[in-house]
């Protein structure tokens, strides 16, 4: 039996496709555990940038919940020491940045004080708004150990608050200050639910 050239070409393409799909499948199954482990390590490293690993002894990556409030979705990682709550690490996003969304990681101690804040992702202007990054300036450390007791001071100096603004970039720090304050208020209102 003689196979016509179009059928022969189709069979070759089919065989080639089958081999490629098989190879991709093998690579995926051979690397998926390594990829998952790398993602877990990267997440843990981010979480430990806002809370010292000596302060908790639970599986921080897996002790998490998700809550919504006012149209904002929060992922909350709960730090515990011997089963007792220590802090909540909350992912939060403000859309009020100069160039759009700014993703934050905010650790709040059980007493309501801010443990630390870090910027996870942003598109702020290099040399101006990017001073929110710890590697560019210490400005983000201004939140450490603050509480909402003097919440009227949670503003840039231009607006009568205690926070420095950046020369030529007031919108970015204002957006972060407001988001950290709102997240701290959210924590205050939902603390019991967070640590159930």
Short mmCIF file of the C-alpha atoms (twelve columns), coordinates in Angstrom:
data_MODEL
# 
_entry.id   MODEL 
# 
loop_
_atom_site.group_PDB 
_atom_site.id 
_atom_site.type_symbol 
_atom_site.label_atom_id 
_atom_site.label_alt_id 
_atom_site.label_comp_id 
_atom_site.label_asym_id 
_atom_site.label_seq_id 
_atom_site.Cartn_x 
_atom_site.Cartn_y 
_atom_site.Cartn_z 
_atom_site.pdbx_PDB_model_num 
ATOM 1   C CA . UNK A 1   0.000   0.000  0.000  1 
ATOM 2   C CA . UNK A 2   1.397   3.353  -1.027 1 
ATOM 3   C CA . UNK A 3   0.772   6.329  1.245  1 
ATOM 4   C CA . UNK A 4   0.091   9.591  -0.533 1 
ATOM 5   C CA . UNK A 5   2.446   12.500 0.192  1 
ATOM 6   C CA . UNK A 6   -0.187  14.605 2.086  1 
ATOM 7   C CA . UNK A 7   -1.071  11.692 4.362  1 
ATOM 8   C CA . UNK A 8   2.622   10.896 4.856  1 
ATOM 9   C CA . UNK A 9   3.284   14.551 5.832  1 
ATOM 10  C CA . UNK A 10  0.302   14.531 8.222  1 
ATOM 11  C CA . UNK A 11  1.572   11.356 9.878  1 
ATOM 12  C CA . UNK A 12  5.040   12.870 10.321 1 
ATOM 13  C CA . UNK A 13  3.584   16.062 11.823 1 
ATOM 14  C CA . UNK A 14  1.346   14.011 14.138 1 
ATOM 15  C CA . UNK A 15  4.274   11.878 15.296 1 
ATOM 16  C CA . UNK A 16  6.453   14.952 15.822 1 
ATOM 17  C CA . UNK A 17  3.649   16.662 17.817 1 
ATOM 18  C CA . UNK A 18  3.183   13.546 19.944 1 
ATOM 19  C CA . UNK A 19  6.901   13.444 20.756 1 
ATOM 20  C CA . UNK A 20  6.993   17.175 21.639 1 
ATOM 21  C CA . UNK A 21  3.939   16.896 23.916 1 
ATOM 22  C CA . UNK A 22  5.524   13.898 25.608 1 
ATOM 23  C CA . UNK A 23  8.786   15.748 26.195 1 
ATOM 24  C CA . UNK A 24  7.011   18.825 27.582 1 
ATOM 25  C CA . UNK A 25  4.996   16.590 29.886 1 
ATOM 26  C CA . UNK A 26  8.140   14.847 31.121 1 
ATOM 27  C CA . UNK A 27  9.888   18.169 31.778 1 
ATOM 28  C CA . UNK A 28  6.839   19.527 33.636 1 
ATOM 29  C CA . UNK A 29  6.510   16.466 35.861 1 
ATOM 30  C CA . UNK A 30  10.249  16.407 36.445 1 
ATOM 31  C CA . UNK A 31  10.410  20.061 37.557 1 
ATOM 32  C CA . UNK A 32  7.022   20.870 39.139 1 
ATOM 33  C CA . UNK A 33  8.132   19.943 42.669 1 
ATOM 34  C CA . UNK A 34  11.321  22.018 42.330 1 
ATOM 35  C CA . UNK A 35  9.319   24.989 40.996 1 
ATOM 36  C CA . UNK A 36  6.820   24.716 43.880 1 
ATOM 37  C CA . UNK A 37  9.681   24.532 46.397 1 
ATOM 38  C CA . UNK A 38  11.374  27.597 44.866 1 
ATOM 39  C CA . UNK A 39  8.089   29.538 44.972 1 
ATOM 40  C CA . UNK A 40  7.595   28.566 48.628 1 
ATOM 41  C CA . UNK A 41  11.133  29.668 49.521 1 
ATOM 42  C CA . UNK A 42  10.677  33.008 47.733 1 
ATOM 43  C CA . UNK A 43  7.391   33.616 49.565 1 
ATOM 44  C CA . UNK A 44  8.959   32.710 52.906 1 
ATOM 45  C CA . UNK A 45  11.857  35.065 52.231 1 
ATOM 46  C CA . UNK A 46  9.391   37.896 51.515 1 
ATOM 47  C CA . UNK A 47  7.430   37.149 54.689 1 
ATOM 48  C CA . UNK A 48  10.620  37.053 56.745 1 
ATOM 49  C CA . UNK A 49  11.526  40.496 55.429 1 
ATOM 50  C CA . UNK A 50  8.723   41.868 57.634 1 
ATOM 51  C CA . UNK A 51  8.908   39.496 60.621 1 
ATOM 52  C CA . UNK A 52  11.925  37.890 62.251 1 
ATOM 53  C CA . UNK A 53  11.802  34.099 61.968 1 
ATOM 54  C CA . UNK A 54  12.639  33.812 65.689 1 
ATOM 55  C CA . UNK A 55  9.270   35.372 66.575 1 
ATOM 56  C CA . UNK A 56  7.137   32.483 65.294 1 
ATOM 57  C CA . UNK A 57  7.308   28.697 65.115 1 
ATOM 58  C CA . UNK A 58  4.351   27.780 62.906 1 
ATOM 59  C CA . UNK A 59  4.319   27.087 59.163 1 
ATOM 60  C CA . UNK A 60  3.909   30.698 58.109 1 
ATOM 61  C CA . UNK A 61  3.388   29.914 54.422 1 
ATOM 62  C CA . UNK A 62  0.453   27.583 55.044 1 
ATOM 63  C CA . UNK A 63  -1.163  29.339 58.027 1 
ATOM 64  C CA . UNK A 64  -3.077  31.842 55.920 1 
ATOM 65  C CA . UNK A 65  -6.574  33.050 55.209 1 
ATOM 66  C CA . UNK A 66  -8.189  35.380 52.721 1 
ATOM 67  C CA . UNK A 67  -10.652 38.091 53.675 1 
ATOM 68  C CA . UNK A 68  -12.371 40.878 51.785 1 
ATOM 69  C CA . UNK A 69  -13.313 44.310 53.008 1 
ATOM 70  C CA . UNK A 70  -14.399 47.389 51.095 1 
ATOM 71  C CA . UNK A 71  -13.606 45.859 47.708 1 
ATOM 72  C CA . UNK A 72  -10.058 44.961 48.778 1 
ATOM 73  C CA . UNK A 73  -8.984  41.322 48.929 1 
ATOM 74  C CA . UNK A 74  -6.431  40.566 51.612 1 
ATOM 75  C CA . UNK A 75  -4.254  37.479 51.924 1 
ATOM 76  C CA . UNK A 76  -3.196  37.179 55.540 1 
ATOM 77  C CA . UNK A 77  -0.340  35.033 56.825 1 
ATOM 78  C CA . UNK A 78  -0.574  34.383 60.557 1 
ATOM 79  C CA . UNK A 79  2.562   34.203 62.693 1 
ATOM 80  C CA . UNK A 80  2.171   32.213 65.899 1 
ATOM 81  C CA . UNK A 81  4.481   31.175 68.714 1 
ATOM 82  C CA . UNK A 82  3.376   27.978 70.511 1 
ATOM 83  C CA . UNK A 83  -0.102  28.449 69.031 1 
ATOM 84  C CA . UNK A 84  -0.513  32.016 70.296 1 
ATOM 85  C CA . UNK A 85  -0.919  34.857 67.762 1 
ATOM 86  C CA . UNK A 86  2.160   37.039 67.263 1 
ATOM 87  C CA . UNK A 87  1.467   39.032 64.104 1 
ATOM 88  C CA . UNK A 88  -0.495  39.106 60.876 1 
ATOM 89  C CA . UNK A 89  1.310   39.666 57.594 1 
ATOM 90  C CA . UNK A 90  -1.135  41.169 55.155 1 
ATOM 91  C CA . UNK A 91  -0.798  41.629 51.414 1 
ATOM 92  C CA . UNK A 92  -2.426  44.852 50.323 1 
ATOM 93  C CA . UNK A 93  -2.601  46.903 47.148 1 
ATOM 94  C CA . UNK A 94  -3.142  50.587 46.586 1 
ATOM 95  C CA . UNK A 95  -4.168  51.807 43.150 1 
ATOM 96  C CA . UNK A 96  -3.367  55.406 44.096 1 
ATOM 97  C CA . UNK A 97  0.309   55.338 43.137 1 
ATOM 98  C CA . UNK A 98  1.532   57.864 40.597 1 
ATOM 99  C CA . UNK A 99  1.974   55.155 37.964 1 
ATOM 100 C CA . UNK A 100 -0.685  52.711 39.162 1 
ATOM 101 C CA . UNK A 101 -0.888  49.855 41.618 1 
ATOM 102 C CA . UNK A 102 1.614   49.365 44.436 1 
ATOM 103 C CA . UNK A 103 1.632   45.954 46.157 1 
ATOM 104 C CA . UNK A 104 2.589   45.943 49.824 1 
ATOM 105 C CA . UNK A 105 3.420   43.427 52.521 1 
ATOM 106 C CA . UNK A 106 2.425   44.761 55.941 1 
ATOM 107 C CA . UNK A 107 3.222   42.973 59.211 1 
ATOM 108 C CA . UNK A 108 1.068   44.056 62.144 1 
ATOM 109 C CA . UNK A 109 1.769   42.838 65.664 1 
ATOM 110 C CA . UNK A 110 -1.112  41.582 67.831 1 
ATOM 111 C CA . UNK A 111 -0.908  44.798 69.874 1 
ATOM 112 C CA . UNK A 112 -1.718  46.755 66.698 1 
ATOM 113 C CA . UNK A 113 1.716   48.224 66.054 1 
ATOM 114 C CA . UNK A 114 3.216   47.991 62.602 1 
ATOM 115 C CA . UNK A 115 6.140   45.591 62.664 1 
ATOM 116 C CA . UNK A 116 7.361   46.370 59.131 1 
ATOM 117 C CA . UNK A 117 6.217   47.283 55.633 1 
ATOM 118 C CA . UNK A 118 7.789   46.311 52.312 1 
ATOM 119 C CA . UNK A 119 6.913   47.128 48.738 1 
ATOM 120 C CA . UNK A 120 6.502   43.969 46.683 1 
ATOM 121 C CA . UNK A 121 5.762   45.482 43.299 1 
ATOM 122 C CA . UNK A 122 5.353   48.936 41.762 1 
ATOM 123 C CA . UNK A 123 5.831   50.956 38.595 1 
ATOM 124 C CA . UNK A 124 6.788   54.266 40.160 1 
ATOM 125 C CA . UNK A 125 9.214   56.610 38.433 1 
ATOM 126 C CA . UNK A 126 12.879  55.627 38.845 1 
ATOM 127 C CA . UNK A 127 14.779  58.280 40.784 1 
ATOM 128 C CA . UNK A 128 11.567  59.778 42.242 1 
ATOM 129 C CA . UNK A 129 8.827   57.456 43.436 1 
ATOM 130 C CA . UNK A 130 11.008  54.376 43.649 1 
ATOM 131 C CA . UNK A 131 12.423  55.647 46.957 1 
ATOM 132 C CA . UNK A 132 9.684   53.473 48.487 1 
ATOM 133 C CA . UNK A 133 11.993  50.499 47.939 1 
ATOM 134 C CA . UNK A 134 14.225  49.628 50.886 1 
ATOM 135 C CA . UNK A 135 17.217  49.214 48.583 1 
ATOM 136 C CA . UNK A 136 16.748  52.835 47.410 1 
ATOM 137 C CA . UNK A 137 16.027  54.567 50.747 1 
ATOM 138 C CA . UNK A 138 15.064  53.952 54.373 1 
ATOM 139 C CA . UNK A 139 11.738  55.782 54.005 1 
ATOM 140 C CA . UNK A 140 9.675   52.569 54.253 1 
ATOM 141 C CA . UNK A 141 11.176  51.974 57.724 1 
ATOM 142 C CA . UNK A 142 9.232   55.022 58.972 1 
ATOM 143 C CA . UNK A 143 6.292   52.706 59.681 1 
ATOM 144 C CA . UNK A 144 8.164   50.396 62.054 1 
ATOM 145 C CA . UNK A 145 6.541   50.275 65.513 1 
ATOM 146 C CA . UNK A 146 3.882   52.886 64.685 1 
ATOM 147 C CA . UNK A 147 0.331   52.473 65.911 1 
ATOM 148 C CA . UNK A 148 -2.983  54.084 65.038 1 
ATOM 149 C CA . UNK A 149 -3.048  56.014 68.333 1 
ATOM 150 C CA . UNK A 150 -2.015  59.203 66.512 1 
ATOM 151 C CA . UNK A 151 -3.695  58.364 63.220 1 
ATOM 152 C CA . UNK A 152 -4.177  62.073 62.433 1 
ATOM 153 C CA . UNK A 153 -0.388  62.223 61.993 1 
ATOM 154 C CA . UNK A 154 -0.503  59.481 59.337 1 
ATOM 155 C CA . UNK A 155 0.103   61.826 56.400 1 
ATOM 156 C CA . UNK A 156 2.976   63.432 54.548 1 
ATOM 157 C CA . UNK A 157 4.338   66.628 56.102 1 
ATOM 158 C CA . UNK A 158 2.806   68.668 53.285 1 
ATOM 159 C CA . UNK A 159 -0.608  67.448 54.501 1 
ATOM 160 C CA . UNK A 160 0.187   68.136 58.184 1 
ATOM 161 C CA . UNK A 161 1.490   64.664 59.050 1 
ATOM 162 C CA . UNK A 162 4.770   63.213 60.265 1 
ATOM 163 C CA . UNK A 163 5.948   61.402 57.127 1 
ATOM 164 C CA . UNK A 164 8.538   62.786 54.754 1 
ATOM 165 C CA . UNK A 165 7.544   63.120 51.140 1 
ATOM 166 C CA . UNK A 166 9.933   62.781 48.222 1 
ATOM 167 C CA . UNK A 167 11.081  65.804 46.276 1 
ATOM 168 C CA . UNK A 168 8.864   65.893 43.214 1 
ATOM 169 C CA . UNK A 169 6.914   62.785 44.278 1 
ATOM 170 C CA . UNK A 170 4.295   63.324 46.967 1 
ATOM 171 C CA . UNK A 171 1.617   61.099 45.421 1 
ATOM 172 C CA . UNK A 172 3.557   57.854 45.950 1 
ATOM 173 C CA . UNK A 173 4.262   58.222 49.701 1 
ATOM 174 C CA . UNK A 174 0.747   59.557 50.259 1 
ATOM 175 C CA . UNK A 175 -0.694  56.437 48.594 1 
ATOM 176 C CA . UNK A 176 1.414   54.081 50.718 1 
ATOM 177 C CA . UNK A 177 0.690   55.919 53.970 1 
ATOM 178 C CA . UNK A 178 -3.046  55.749 53.290 1 
ATOM 179 C CA . UNK A 179 -2.897  52.057 52.372 1 
ATOM 180 C CA . UNK A 180 -0.866  51.093 55.443 1 
ATOM 181 C CA . UNK A 181 -3.259  53.081 57.634 1 
ATOM 182 C CA . UNK A 182 -6.310  51.464 55.999 1 
ATOM 183 C CA . UNK A 183 -4.773  48.004 56.379 1 
ATOM 184 C CA . UNK A 184 -4.033  48.679 60.061 1 
ATOM 185 C CA . UNK A 185 -7.668  49.754 60.518 1 
ATOM 186 C CA . UNK A 186 -8.809  46.588 58.750 1 
ATOM 187 C CA . UNK A 187 -6.610  44.541 61.106 1 
ATOM 188 C CA . UNK A 188 -8.033  46.361 64.125 1 
ATOM 189 C CA . UNK A 189 -11.616 45.649 63.014 1 
ATOM 190 C CA . UNK A 190 -11.019 41.990 62.025 1 
ATOM 191 C CA . UNK A 191 -8.321  40.825 64.442 1 
ATOM 192 C CA . UNK A 192 -10.484 38.216 66.117 1 
ATOM 193 C CA . UNK A 193 -11.581 36.798 62.761 1 
ATOM 194 C CA . UNK A 194 -7.985  36.796 61.488 1 
ATOM 195 C CA . UNK A 195 -6.682  34.708 64.378 1 
ATOM 196 C CA . UNK A 196 -9.591  32.271 64.741 1 
# 
